[in-house]
Amino acid sequence: MNVQWVIFTDLDGTLLEREGYSYTPALPALKFIAVHNIPLVLNSSKTVAEILSLRAELGNRHPFVVENGAAVILPKDYFDTMESLEALSAEDTAEAYCIKRFSQPHEHILQALAEARALGFDFAGFSDWSPAQLAELCGLPLANATMAKQRIGSEPLLFEGELASFIEFLASKQLRAVQGGRFLHVMGHYDKAGGVNWLLDAYRKKYSPTPIRSVALGDSHNDEGMLNTVDVPIVISSPHSQQIILTHPKHARFSSAQGPTGWNEQLLRLLHE
């Protein structure tokens, strides 16, 4: 290859089917990526534990971005210069990983939400529910619900009442609320693009002098920052994909098929050009 490809991808509704979470239709493209040693960076609202589990299934050994950009998690020694990065604690994973944080700690968010509740705001979040309750609410296996609760920099919740005043309160705590597919995500002032930019800088140094060509795949407004950061944005068709605003639409590609079927078709077409 004359360039080194680096691929960033959303998960639910993109690499994974929205119902059932299968990636089987994407296996041909996943195999091509692995054979050609192309970094595939998972970039999702999911937690460290959830993505570690999926990476193990995929045989993926590359960095990944968690909780909508709260942090980048990297295998130890993946890049040459990682001395300044914090080690991910052994209780999070038995393997050796480092973490680059972009968020305030989860504990800060929970403290702010406790103050909000004392002021009369009505909501319930992942930290309020047991794994069994969350599993029932989301239709998840118990093990998956347990992993979804292990958060480092964001809190998904269901909110009742007048949202504008809640958002104003969060702003006073240097936090914001981002609407996901079902939950309102309370988080800091970061998004999926921050981790992408940080990793692209590191990849350029890793592969120099070979130029980097970056691609990202996503299906909703939540992926907008990531899509607008890369050379080739690929919008995967979904009920939410028309909400995406692209800053460089002439470079974009759009799938007709949804989920991993569209993911597979678009990537194979691009990488074979």
C-alpha positions as CSV (number, residue, x, y, z in Angstrom):
1,M,0.0,0.0,0.0
2,N,1.2,3.5,-0.8
3,V,-0.6,4.8,2.4
4,Q,-1.3,3.4,5.8
5,W,-5.0,3.1,6.5
6,V,-6.4,3.7,10.0
7,I,-10.1,2.9,10.6
8,F,-12.3,4.3,13.3
9,T,-15.8,2.8,13.8
10,D,-18.9,3.2,15.9
11,L,-20.4,0.0,17.1
12,D,-24.2,-0.2,17.7
13,G,-26.0,0.2,14.4
14,T,-22.6,0.4,12.5
15,L,-20.3,-2.6,13.0
16,L,-22.9,-4.3,15.2
17,E,-26.5,-4.8,14.3
18,R,-28.8,-2.7,16.4
19,E,-30.8,-5.7,17.4
20,G,-28.9,-8.7,18.4
21,Y,-25.5,-7.0,18.1
22,S,-24.1,-9.4,15.5
23,Y,-21.1,-8.4,13.3
24,T,-21.3,-11.6,11.1
25,P,-22.2,-9.6,7.9
26,A,-18.9,-7.7,8.4
27,L,-16.6,-10.7,8.6
28,P,-15.2,-10.4,5.0
29,A,-14.1,-6.8,5.6
30,L,-12.9,-7.7,9.1
31,K,-10.7,-10.4,7.7
32,F,-9.3,-8.2,5.0
33,I,-8.4,-5.5,7.6
34,A,-6.7,-8.1,9.8
35,V,-4.7,-9.7,6.9
36,H,-3.4,-6.3,5.8
37,N,-2.6,-5.1,9.4
38,I,-4.9,-2.1,9.2
39,P,-5.6,-0.6,12.7
40,L,-9.3,-0.9,13.5
41,V,-10.1,1.5,16.4
42,L,-13.5,0.9,18.1
43,N,-15.0,4.2,19.2
44,S,-18.3,3.8,21.1
45,S,-20.5,4.8,24.0
46,K,-19.7,1.4,25.5
47,T,-17.5,1.0,28.6
48,V,-13.9,-0.4,28.9
49,A,-15.2,-3.8,30.0
50,E,-17.8,-4.0,27.2
51,I,-15.2,-3.2,24.5
52,L,-12.5,-5.4,25.9
53,S,-15.0,-8.3,25.6
54,L,-15.8,-7.5,22.0
55,R,-12.2,-7.0,21.1
56,A,-11.4,-10.4,22.4
57,E,-14.1,-11.9,20.1
58,L,-12.8,-10.0,17.1
59,G,-9.1,-10.7,17.9
60,N,-8.5,-6.9,17.9
61,R,-5.3,-5.7,19.5
62,H,-5.6,-2.0,18.7
63,P,-6.5,1.0,20.9
64,F,-10.1,1.9,21.5
65,V,-12.2,4.9,22.6
66,V,-14.8,4.5,25.3
67,E,-17.9,6.3,26.6
68,N,-18.3,8.7,23.6
69,G,-14.7,9.9,23.9
70,A,-14.1,9.9,27.7
71,A,-10.8,8.1,27.3
72,V,-8.5,6.3,24.9
73,I,-7.4,2.9,26.1
74,L,-4.1,1.5,24.6
75,P,-2.3,-1.8,24.9
76,K,1.0,-1.2,26.8
77,D,3.9,-0.3,24.5
78,Y,1.6,0.0,21.5
79,F,3.2,3.3,20.7
80,D,6.9,4.1,21.3
81,T,6.4,7.0,23.7
82,M,3.7,6.2,26.3
83,E,5.6,6.9,29.5
84,S,3.4,9.8,30.5
85,L,0.2,7.8,30.3
86,E,-1.7,6.5,33.3
87,A,-1.8,2.7,33.7
88,L,-5.3,1.2,33.7
89,S,-5.7,-0.4,37.1
90,A,-5.4,-4.2,37.5
91,E,-9.0,-4.4,38.8
92,D,-10.2,-3.1,35.4
93,T,-8.3,-5.7,33.4
94,A,-5.7,-8.4,34.0
95,E,-3.9,-7.3,30.8
96,A,-1.5,-4.3,30.6
97,Y,-3.2,-1.2,29.2
98,C,-2.7,2.5,29.5
99,I,-5.4,5.2,29.5
100,K,-5.5,8.7,28.1
101,R,-8.3,10.6,29.8
102,F,-10.4,13.4,28.3
103,S,-13.1,13.3,31.0
104,Q,-13.6,14.2,34.6
105,P,-13.8,11.2,36.8
106,H,-17.1,9.3,37.0
107,E,-17.2,10.2,40.7
108,H,-17.4,13.9,39.9
109,I,-20.4,13.3,37.7
110,L,-22.2,11.3,40.4
111,Q,-21.6,14.0,42.9
112,A,-23.0,16.6,40.6
113,L,-26.1,14.4,39.9
114,A,-26.6,14.0,43.7
115,E,-26.7,17.8,44.0
116,A,-29.2,17.9,41.1
117,R,-31.4,15.3,42.7
118,A,-31.4,17.3,45.9
119,L,-32.6,20.3,43.9
120,G,-35.6,18.4,42.7
121,F,-34.5,17.1,39.3
122,D,-36.1,13.8,38.5
123,F,-34.0,11.1,36.9
124,A,-32.5,7.6,37.3
125,G,-29.2,6.4,35.9
126,F,-27.1,3.4,35.5
127,S,-25.6,3.8,39.0
128,D,-29.1,3.7,40.5
129,W,-29.9,0.3,39.0
130,S,-28.6,-3.1,39.9
131,P,-27.2,-5.2,37.0
132,A,-30.4,-7.3,37.1
133,Q,-32.6,-4.1,36.8
134,L,-30.4,-2.7,34.0
135,A,-30.5,-6.1,32.2
136,E,-34.3,-6.1,32.3
137,L,-34.6,-2.5,31.2
138,C,-32.3,-2.8,28.2
139,G,-32.9,-6.4,27.3
140,L,-29.3,-7.3,28.0
141,P,-27.7,-10.5,29.4
142,L,-26.8,-10.0,33.0
143,A,-23.0,-10.1,32.3
144,N,-23.4,-7.4,29.7
145,A,-25.4,-5.2,32.1
146,T,-22.7,-5.6,34.7
147,M,-20.1,-4.4,32.2
148,A,-22.2,-1.5,31.2
149,K,-22.3,-0.2,34.8
150,Q,-18.5,-0.1,35.0
151,R,-18.1,3.5,33.9
152,I,-15.1,5.9,34.0
153,G,-16.4,9.2,32.7
154,S,-20.1,9.4,31.8
155,E,-23.5,8.5,33.2
156,P,-26.5,7.5,31.1
157,L,-29.8,8.2,32.6
158,L,-33.6,8.5,32.0
159,F,-34.7,12.1,32.7
160,E,-38.2,13.3,33.5
161,G,-39.3,16.9,33.5
162,E,-38.0,20.2,32.0
163,L,-34.7,19.6,30.4
164,A,-33.4,23.1,29.8
165,S,-32.9,23.9,33.5
166,F,-31.2,20.6,34.0
167,I,-28.8,21.4,31.2
168,E,-28.2,24.8,32.8
169,F,-27.3,23.1,36.1
170,L,-25.0,20.7,34.4
171,A,-23.2,23.6,32.7
172,S,-22.4,25.1,36.1
173,K,-20.6,21.9,36.9
174,Q,-18.7,21.9,33.6
175,L,-20.9,19.0,32.3
176,R,-23.3,18.6,29.5
177,A,-26.1,16.2,28.4
178,V,-26.0,14.4,25.1
179,Q,-29.1,12.5,23.9
180,G,-28.3,9.0,22.8
181,G,-30.6,6.5,21.2
182,R,-32.5,5.9,24.5
183,F,-30.5,7.5,27.4
184,L,-29.4,11.0,28.1
185,H,-25.6,10.8,28.6
186,V,-24.2,13.2,31.2
187,M,-20.6,13.8,30.4
188,G,-17.9,16.4,30.1
189,H,-17.0,18.7,27.1
190,Y,-15.5,16.1,24.8
191,D,-16.8,13.9,22.1
192,K,-15.6,11.0,19.9
193,A,-13.4,13.3,17.8
194,G,-10.9,14.0,20.6
195,G,-9.7,10.5,20.9
196,V,-9.5,10.2,17.1
197,N,-7.3,13.3,16.8
198,W,-5.0,12.1,19.6
199,L,-4.6,8.7,18.0
200,L,-4.1,10.1,14.5
201,D,-1.2,12.2,15.8
202,A,0.3,9.0,17.4
203,Y,-0.3,6.9,14.3
204,R,1.5,9.5,12.1
205,K,4.6,9.2,14.3
206,K,4.3,5.4,14.4
207,Y,4.1,5.0,10.6
208,S,6.3,7.9,9.5
209,P,7.2,8.5,6.7
210,T,4.3,6.5,5.2
211,P,1.3,8.9,5.0
212,I,-1.8,8.1,7.0
213,R,-5.2,7.8,5.3
214,S,-8.0,7.8,7.9
215,V,-11.6,6.6,7.6
216,A,-14.5,6.6,10.1
217,L,-17.9,4.8,10.0
218,G,-20.9,5.9,12.0
219,D,-24.7,6.0,11.8
220,S,-25.9,8.8,14.0
221,H,-25.5,12.5,15.1
222,N,-23.3,11.2,18.0
223,D,-20.7,10.2,15.4
224,E,-20.6,13.5,13.7
225,G,-17.4,14.8,15.3
226,M,-15.5,11.6,14.5
227,L,-16.8,11.6,10.9
228,N,-15.7,15.2,10.4
229,T,-12.2,14.5,11.7
230,V,-11.1,11.9,9.1
231,D,-10.2,11.9,5.5
232,V,-13.0,9.6,4.4
233,P,-16.3,9.7,6.4
234,I,-18.6,6.8,5.8
235,V,-22.2,7.2,6.9
236,I,-24.0,4.0,7.6
237,S,-27.7,4.1,6.8
238,S,-30.0,4.2,9.9
239,P,-33.1,6.0,11.2
240,H,-30.8,8.7,12.6
241,S,-28.2,9.0,9.8
242,Q,-29.9,11.9,8.1
243,Q,-29.3,14.0,11.2
244,I,-25.5,13.9,10.5
245,I,-24.0,17.2,9.3
246,L,-20.7,16.7,7.4
247,T,-18.2,19.6,7.0
248,H,-16.7,18.0,3.9
249,P,-19.6,16.1,2.3
250,K,-17.8,15.7,-1.1
251,H,-15.4,13.2,0.5
252,A,-18.2,11.2,2.2
253,R,-19.6,7.9,1.3
254,F,-23.1,6.6,2.2
255,S,-24.2,3.1,2.6
256,S,-27.6,1.9,1.4
257,A,-27.6,-1.1,3.7
258,Q,-27.8,-0.7,7.4
259,G,-25.4,-2.0,10.2
260,P,-22.6,-4.4,9.5
261,T,-23.9,-5.2,6.0
262,G,-23.4,-1.6,4.9
263,W,-20.1,-1.5,6.9
264,N,-18.8,-4.5,5.1
265,E,-19.8,-3.3,1.6
266,Q,-18.4,0.3,2.0
267,L,-15.1,-0.7,3.5
268,L,-14.3,-3.5,1.0
269,R,-15.1,-1.1,-1.9
270,L,-12.9,1.6,-0.4
271,L,-9.9,-0.6,0.4
272,H,-9.9,-2.3,-3.0
273,E,-9.8,1.0,-4.9
